[in-house]
Amino acid sequence: MIVEGAHRTRKGVAFALATALTVPGVALRVGGVHPPELVGATVFGMAIVGAAFLLAWSAEALELDVSRGLALAVLALIAVLPEYAVDATFAIKAGTDPDKYAPLALANMTGGNRLLIGVGWPMVVLVAAWRIHASAKARGYSGPVDTEVHLDRPRSVEIAFLVVATLYSLTLPLKHYLTLVDALVLVLLFLAYAVRVSRAPAEDPDIVGPAELLAVLPKIRRRITVGLLLAYAGVVIILSAGPFADSLVQTGEQFGVSTFLLVQWVAPLASEAPELVVAGLFAWRLKTNSGLGTLVSSKVNQWTLLVGTLPIIFVVAGGATSGLPLDRLQREELFLTAAQSAFAVAVLASRSISVREAWALFGLFISQFILGALLPPDLRHLERVSIGVLYLVLAAITLVAQRSSLRPLMRDGLRTPLDEMISETVPTGAEEMP
């Protein structure tokens, strides 16, 4: 792999900017300085963004030096670390003050999940479609082009486990507690997914963006550099997560803004930014299987490992053994998030997403904010429930239309040997230029 001079400079600047974002937050924590609420939320939020980018780039390079199984375990933890740190902070605080902090414990998770599907998945499809049309026009081609994004057959594993996780998640809004039983089911599901994917034969990782600077380093130097970057980014996130969470709560209280909404949407913008950027780079280069596949895998990690460990943290932190309490708002948010996931996996039953389906995912996501702004506060629960029901209706219609794809998908995802699926995989869809 060769990185040209101009590209090397841009990638070096990206590393420098990401690192620079982390410095003020670390300096404040080490110096024991407590800034005003809004300043703290901004500074510690930027630190998490910078650290998340460093984690994402280092994780890509890590795939060059560790086994497939170890890479999966480490990368899964890295992928959820920024979001996990914020959610875990609220879960810990909820152990001693459940009335104030329990409603916030899942807010970041529901926002991050809906952001992945409502913005991330459509972004990959729409960026790739635009690039395909632009390329066809530049070549003087005026015929039809395939703008659907197709996932390779081995991606059936992620989709199948997401189907199982989604089905279980639809039961959570019916409960008043997220219990240790739920934790056991979801963590075991993640472990089953990890074992399944770890059996895939070794492949050369597809590295894009600033991570290429790490990939071209000599092996020993690369391993040391990646290890130091991972350790530094992890320390930054651990140092920043608590103050960031506290600053968000205090900012909401100071300015009369809903703390739940701040935690649900501001925090995920920090934690999900690297994944969305990496997926966007893959889409720009028409490596759509990698771009969309990365976001689907992240969704599996969040729906299983992230959600499953929160009640464990709550109980260990001193909370009731009955589990993490779920109030009405959290149950409605869980319902809406699970319903969106149901529609998304119904669309992916064919291992493809069209431009029209991408616009549907994005449009329904945006409609939540439009309706939320138009409805008075005492009626906003209708927005969450009605859009959730609409997601489920669309999921049912889509599954009926694609019912012939569902059984082969689940068989491949849960049973077919991965080496068999990989040997039969050929480039399709958006990754083929017209």
C-alpha positions as CSV (number, residue, x, y, z in Angstrom):
1,M,0.0,0.0,0.0
2,I,1.4,3.4,-1.0
3,V,0.1,6.7,0.2
4,E,1.0,9.6,-2.1
5,G,2.5,12.8,-0.7
6,A,-0.6,15.0,-1.0
7,H,-2.9,12.3,0.5
8,R,-0.3,11.6,3.2
9,T,-0.4,15.3,4.2
10,R,-4.2,15.4,4.4
11,K,-4.3,12.2,6.4
12,G,-1.7,13.6,8.7
13,V,-3.7,16.7,9.2
14,A,-6.7,14.6,10.1
15,F,-4.8,12.8,12.8
16,A,-3.5,16.1,14.1
17,L,-7.0,17.6,14.3
18,A,-8.4,14.6,16.0
19,T,-5.7,14.7,18.6
20,A,-6.0,18.4,19.1
21,L,-9.7,18.0,19.9
22,T,-8.8,15.8,22.8
23,V,-6.2,18.1,24.4
24,P,-8.5,20.7,26.1
25,G,-10.7,18.0,27.8
26,V,-7.7,16.1,29.1
27,A,-6.1,19.4,30.3
28,L,-9.2,20.3,32.2
29,R,-9.5,16.9,33.8
30,V,-5.8,16.6,34.8
31,G,-5.8,20.2,36.1
32,G,-9.0,19.6,38.1
33,V,-10.7,22.6,36.4
34,H,-14.6,22.6,36.4
35,P,-15.7,24.9,33.5
36,P,-19.2,26.3,33.1
37,E,-21.8,23.8,32.0
38,L,-22.0,24.7,28.3
39,V,-18.3,25.0,28.0
40,G,-17.8,21.7,29.7
41,A,-20.3,20.0,27.4
42,T,-18.6,21.4,24.4
43,V,-15.0,20.7,25.4
44,F,-15.6,17.2,26.7
45,G,-17.9,16.4,23.8
46,M,-15.1,17.4,21.4
47,A,-12.6,15.3,23.3
48,I,-14.9,12.3,22.8
49,V,-15.3,13.0,19.1
50,G,-11.5,13.3,18.7
51,A,-10.9,10.1,20.7
52,A,-13.6,8.3,18.7
53,F,-11.9,9.1,15.4
54,L,-8.5,7.9,16.8
55,L,-10.2,4.7,18.0
56,A,-11.8,4.1,14.6
57,W,-8.6,4.7,12.6
58,S,-6.5,2.6,15.0
59,A,-9.0,-0.2,15.0
60,E,-8.9,-0.4,11.2
61,A,-5.1,-0.8,11.3
62,L,-5.3,-3.3,14.1
63,E,-6.9,-5.8,11.7
64,L,-3.5,-6.2,10.0
65,D,-1.8,-7.6,13.1
66,V,-4.2,-9.8,15.1
67,S,-6.2,-12.9,14.5
68,R,-9.7,-12.7,13.1
69,G,-11.3,-13.8,16.3
70,L,-9.3,-11.4,18.5
71,A,-9.9,-8.6,16.0
72,L,-13.6,-9.2,16.2
73,A,-13.7,-9.1,20.0
74,V,-11.5,-6.0,20.3
75,L,-13.2,-4.1,17.4
76,A,-16.6,-4.8,18.8
77,L,-15.6,-3.3,22.1
78,I,-13.9,-0.4,20.4
79,A,-17.0,0.3,18.2
80,V,-19.3,0.8,21.2
81,L,-16.7,2.3,23.7
82,P,-17.6,6.0,23.2
83,E,-21.3,5.4,23.4
84,Y,-20.9,2.8,26.1
85,A,-18.9,5.2,28.3
86,V,-21.6,7.8,28.3
87,D,-24.4,5.3,28.8
88,A,-22.4,3.5,31.5
89,T,-21.9,6.8,33.3
90,F,-25.7,7.3,33.6
91,A,-26.2,3.6,34.6
92,I,-23.7,4.0,37.4
93,K,-25.3,7.3,38.6
94,A,-28.7,5.6,38.4
95,G,-27.6,3.0,40.9
96,T,-27.7,5.7,43.6
97,D,-30.2,8.1,42.1
98,P,-32.6,6.2,39.8
99,D,-35.3,8.9,39.6
100,K,-32.9,11.4,38.0
101,Y,-30.5,9.2,36.0
102,A,-32.4,6.0,35.1
103,P,-34.4,7.7,32.4
104,L,-31.2,8.8,30.8
105,A,-29.4,5.5,30.8
106,L,-30.7,4.3,27.5
107,A,-31.2,7.7,25.9
108,N,-27.8,7.8,24.1
109,M,-28.3,4.2,22.9
110,T,-31.7,4.8,21.4
111,G,-30.5,8.0,19.7
112,G,-27.3,6.3,18.4
113,N,-29.2,3.3,17.0
114,R,-31.8,5.5,15.2
115,L,-29.0,7.7,13.8
116,L,-27.2,4.7,12.4
117,I,-30.3,3.5,10.5
118,G,-32.0,6.8,9.8
119,V,-28.9,8.6,8.5
120,G,-26.0,6.2,8.1
121,W,-27.7,3.5,6.0
122,P,-29.4,6.0,3.6
123,M,-26.2,8.0,3.4
124,V,-24.2,5.0,2.0
125,V,-26.9,4.3,-0.6
126,L,-27.5,7.9,-1.7
127,V,-23.8,8.8,-1.9
128,A,-23.1,5.6,-3.9
129,A,-26.0,6.3,-6.3
130,W,-24.8,9.8,-6.9
131,R,-21.3,8.6,-7.6
132,I,-22.5,5.9,-10.0
133,H,-24.7,8.4,-12.0
134,A,-21.8,10.9,-12.1
135,S,-19.4,8.3,-13.3
136,A,-21.8,7.1,-15.9
137,K,-22.4,10.6,-17.2
138,A,-18.6,11.3,-17.3
139,R,-18.1,8.2,-19.5
140,G,-20.9,9.2,-21.8
141,Y,-23.1,6.3,-20.7
142,S,-26.8,7.1,-20.9
143,G,-28.4,3.7,-20.2
144,P,-29.9,2.3,-17.0
145,V,-27.6,1.8,-14.0
146,D,-28.0,-0.3,-10.9
147,T,-27.9,2.0,-7.9
148,E,-29.1,-0.6,-5.3
149,V,-26.5,-1.3,-2.6
150,H,-26.1,-5.1,-2.3
151,L,-24.5,-6.8,0.6
152,D,-22.3,-9.9,-0.1
153,R,-23.7,-13.3,1.0
154,P,-21.4,-13.5,4.1
155,R,-23.1,-10.4,5.4
156,S,-26.2,-12.6,6.1
157,V,-24.6,-13.3,9.4
158,E,-24.9,-9.8,10.6
159,I,-28.4,-9.4,9.2
160,A,-29.6,-12.7,10.8
161,F,-28.3,-11.9,14.2
162,L,-29.8,-8.4,13.9
163,V,-33.2,-10.1,13.1
164,V,-32.9,-12.2,16.3
165,A,-31.8,-9.2,18.4
166,T,-34.6,-7.0,16.9
167,L,-37.3,-9.7,17.7
168,Y,-36.1,-9.8,21.3
169,S,-35.9,-6.0,21.5
170,L,-39.6,-5.8,20.6
171,T,-40.4,-7.4,24.0
172,L,-38.4,-4.7,26.0
173,P,-41.1,-1.9,25.7
174,L,-43.5,-4.3,27.4
175,K,-41.4,-4.4,30.6
176,H,-40.9,-1.9,33.4
177,Y,-37.3,-3.1,34.1
178,L,-34.4,-4.0,31.9
179,T,-33.4,-7.1,33.9
180,L,-30.4,-9.3,34.4
181,V,-32.3,-11.9,32.4
182,D,-32.4,-9.5,29.5
183,A,-28.7,-8.9,30.0
184,L,-27.9,-12.6,29.9
185,V,-29.9,-13.1,26.7
186,L,-28.4,-10.1,24.9
187,V,-24.8,-10.8,25.9
188,L,-25.1,-14.5,25.0
189,L,-26.5,-13.4,21.6
190,F,-23.5,-11.1,21.1
191,L,-21.1,-14.0,22.1
192,A,-22.9,-16.3,19.6
193,Y,-22.5,-13.7,16.9
194,A,-18.8,-13.2,17.8
195,V,-18.1,-17.0,17.7
196,R,-20.0,-17.2,14.3
197,V,-18.0,-14.4,12.7
198,S,-14.7,-15.5,14.2
199,R,-14.9,-18.7,12.1
200,A,-14.6,-16.7,8.9
201,P,-11.3,-17.3,7.0
202,A,-8.7,-14.5,7.1
203,E,-9.1,-11.7,4.6
204,D,-7.1,-8.6,3.8
205,P,-8.7,-5.7,5.6
206,D,-10.1,-2.9,3.4
207,I,-8.5,0.2,4.9
208,V,-9.4,3.7,3.8
209,G,-8.8,7.3,5.0
210,P,-6.3,8.3,7.6
211,A,-5.9,4.7,8.8
212,E,-3.8,4.1,5.7
213,L,-1.0,6.1,7.4
214,L,-0.9,3.5,10.1
215,A,-1.2,0.6,7.6
216,V,2.0,1.5,5.7
217,L,4.2,1.6,8.8
218,P,6.7,-1.2,9.4
219,K,5.1,-4.0,11.4
220,I,6.7,-3.3,14.8
221,R,6.4,0.4,14.6
222,R,2.7,0.0,13.5
223,R,1.9,-2.2,16.4
224,I,3.4,0.2,18.9
225,T,1.8,3.2,17.3
226,V,-1.7,1.5,17.2
227,G,-1.3,0.3,20.8
228,L,-0.5,3.8,22.0
229,L,-3.3,5.4,20.1
230,L,-5.8,2.9,21.4
231,A,-4.6,3.4,24.9
232,Y,-4.6,7.2,24.7
233,A,-8.1,7.3,23.1
234,G,-9.5,5.0,25.7
235,V,-8.1,7.1,28.5
236,V,-9.5,10.3,26.9
237,I,-13.0,8.7,26.7
238,I,-12.9,7.5,30.3
239,L,-11.7,10.9,31.5
240,S,-14.3,12.8,29.4
241,A,-17.4,10.6,29.6
242,G,-18.4,11.5,33.2
243,P,-17.9,15.3,32.9
244,F,-19.6,15.3,29.5
245,A,-22.6,13.5,30.9
246,D,-22.8,15.8,33.9
247,S,-22.4,18.9,31.7
248,L,-25.2,17.8,29.4
249,V,-27.5,17.4,32.4
250,Q,-26.5,20.7,34.0
251,T,-26.8,22.5,30.6
252,G,-30.3,21.2,30.1
253,E,-31.3,22.3,33.6
254,Q,-29.7,25.7,33.2
255,F,-31.3,26.6,29.8
256,G,-34.6,24.8,30.3
257,V,-33.9,22.2,27.5
258,S,-34.9,18.6,27.8
259,T,-32.0,16.7,29.3
260,F,-33.3,13.5,27.7
261,L,-33.2,15.1,24.2
262,L,-29.7,16.4,24.8
263,V,-28.4,13.0,25.9
264,Q,-30.3,11.3,23.1
265,W,-29.1,13.4,20.2
266,V,-26.1,15.5,21.1
267,A,-24.1,12.6,22.7
268,P,-24.6,10.2,19.7
269,L,-23.4,12.9,17.3
270,A,-20.0,12.6,19.1
271,S,-19.9,8.8,19.4
272,E,-21.3,7.9,15.9
273,A,-19.4,10.5,13.9
274,P,-16.3,8.3,13.1
275,E,-18.4,5.4,11.9
276,L,-20.5,7.6,9.7
277,V,-17.4,9.2,8.2
278,V,-15.7,5.9,7.5
279,A,-19.0,4.5,5.9
280,G,-19.2,7.7,3.8
281,L,-15.6,7.2,2.6
282,F,-16.4,3.6,1.6
283,A,-19.6,4.8,-0.2
284,W,-17.6,7.6,-2.0
285,R,-15.2,4.9,-3.3
286,L,-18.1,2.6,-4.2
287,K,-17.0,0.0,-1.6
288,T,-20.6,-0.2,-0.5
289,N,-20.5,-3.7,0.9
290,S,-17.8,-2.5,3.3
291,G,-19.6,0.8,4.1
292,L,-23.1,-0.6,4.8
293,G,-21.7,-3.8,6.3
294,T,-19.8,-1.8,8.9
295,L,-22.9,0.1,10.0
296,V,-25.0,-3.1,10.2
297,S,-22.3,-4.8,12.3
298,S,-22.3,-1.8,14.6
299,K,-26.0,-2.0,15.0
300,V,-25.7,-5.7,16.1
301,N,-23.1,-4.7,18.7
302,Q,-25.2,-1.9,20.1
303,W,-28.4,-3.9,20.2
304,T,-26.7,-6.8,22.0
305,L,-23.5,-6.0,23.9
306,L,-24.3,-2.3,24.7
307,V,-27.9,-2.8,25.9
308,G,-27.1,-6.1,27.6
309,T,-24.4,-4.7,29.9
310,L,-26.3,-1.7,31.1
311,P,-28.5,-3.5,33.7
312,I,-25.4,-5.3,35.0
313,I,-23.6,-2.0,35.6
314,F,-26.7,-0.6,37.2
315,V,-27.0,-3.5,39.7
316,V,-23.3,-3.5,40.4
317,A,-23.4,0.3,41.1
318,G,-26.0,-0.3,43.8
319,G,-29.2,-0.4,41.9
320,A,-32.2,-2.7,42.6
321,T,-31.6,-6.3,41.6
322,S,-35.0,-6.1,39.8
323,G,-33.1,-4.3,37.1
324,L,-32.8,-0.9,35.4
325,P,-36.2,0.8,35.7
326,L,-37.9,1.9,32.5
327,D,-40.4,4.8,32.7
328,R,-43.0,5.5,30.1
329,L,-40.7,7.7,28.0
330,Q,-38.0,5.1,27.8
331,R,-40.5,2.3,26.9
332,E,-41.8,4.5,24.1
333,E,-38.3,5.3,22.9
334,L,-37.4,1.6,23.0
335,F,-40.5,0.7,21.0
336,L,-39.7,3.3,18.4
337,T,-36.1,2.2,18.1
338,A,-37.0,-1.5,17.9
339,A,-39.8,-0.8,15.3
340,Q,-37.3,1.1,13.2
341,S,-34.9,-1.8,13.4
342,A,-37.7,-4.2,12.4
343,F,-38.4,-2.1,9.2
344,A,-34.6,-1.9,8.5
345,V,-34.0,-5.7,8.7
346,A,-37.2,-6.3,6.6
347,V,-35.6,-4.1,3.9
348,L,-32.3,-6.0,4.2
349,A,-34.0,-9.4,3.9
350,S,-33.0,-9.3,0.2
351,R,-29.4,-8.2,1.2
352,S,-30.0,-4.9,-0.7
353,I,-31.3,-1.4,-0.2
354,S,-32.7,0.7,-3.1
355,V,-32.6,4.4,-3.4
356,R,-36.3,4.5,-2.7
357,E,-35.9,2.4,0.5
358,A,-33.0,4.7,1.6
359,W,-35.3,7.8,1.2
360,A,-38.0,6.0,3.2
361,L,-35.6,5.2,6.1
362,F,-34.3,8.8,6.1
363,G,-37.8,10.4,5.7
364,L,-39.3,8.4,8.6
365,F,-36.3,9.4,10.8
366,I,-36.7,13.1,10.0
367,S,-40.5,12.9,10.5
368,Q,-39.9,12.2,14.2
369,F,-38.4,15.6,14.6
370,I,-41.0,17.4,12.5
371,L,-43.9,15.9,14.4
372,G,-42.1,16.4,17.7
373,A,-41.7,20.1,17.0
374,L,-45.4,20.5,15.8
375,L,-47.1,18.6,18.6
376,P,-47.6,20.1,22.1
377,P,-45.5,18.4,24.8
378,D,-48.5,16.5,26.2
379,L,-49.1,14.8,22.9
380,R,-45.5,14.0,21.8
381,H,-45.9,10.4,23.0
382,L,-48.4,10.0,20.1
383,E,-45.5,10.8,17.7
384,R,-43.3,8.0,19.1
385,V,-46.1,5.5,19.2
386,S,-47.6,6.3,15.8
387,I,-44.3,6.3,13.9
388,G,-43.3,3.1,15.7
389,V,-46.6,1.5,14.5
390,L,-46.0,2.8,11.0
391,Y,-42.5,1.2,11.0
392,L,-44.0,-2.1,12.0
393,V,-46.7,-1.9,9.3
394,L,-44.1,-1.2,6.7
395,A,-41.9,-4.0,8.1
396,A,-44.8,-6.5,7.7
397,I,-45.6,-5.3,4.2
398,T,-41.9,-5.5,3.2
399,L,-41.5,-9.0,4.7
400,V,-44.5,-10.3,2.8
401,A,-43.1,-8.9,-0.4
402,Q,-39.7,-10.4,0.3
403,R,-40.8,-13.6,2.1
404,S,-38.9,-15.8,-0.3
405,S,-35.6,-14.2,0.7
406,L,-36.1,-14.6,4.5
407,R,-35.5,-18.3,4.9
408,P,-32.3,-18.5,2.8
409,L,-31.1,-15.4,4.6
410,M,-31.5,-16.9,8.1
411,R,-30.1,-20.3,6.9
412,D,-27.0,-18.6,5.6
413,G,-26.7,-16.3,8.6
414,L,-27.0,-19.0,11.2
415,R,-25.9,-22.2,9.6
416,T,-24.1,-22.1,6.3
417,P,-20.3,-22.3,6.7
418,L,-18.7,-18.9,6.2
419,D,-15.9,-20.1,4.0
420,E,-18.5,-21.6,1.7
421,M,-20.3,-18.3,1.4
422,I,-17.1,-16.3,0.8
423,S,-15.9,-18.7,-1.9
424,E,-19.2,-18.0,-3.8
425,T,-19.2,-14.2,-3.3
426,V,-18.9,-12.1,-6.4
427,P,-19.0,-8.2,-6.7
428,T,-22.5,-7.0,-7.3
429,G,-24.6,-3.9,-7.4
430,A,-23.2,-0.5,-6.6
431,E,-19.6,-1.8,-6.5
432,E,-19.8,-2.5,-10.2
433,M,-19.2,0.5,-12.4
434,P,-21.4,0.9,-15.4
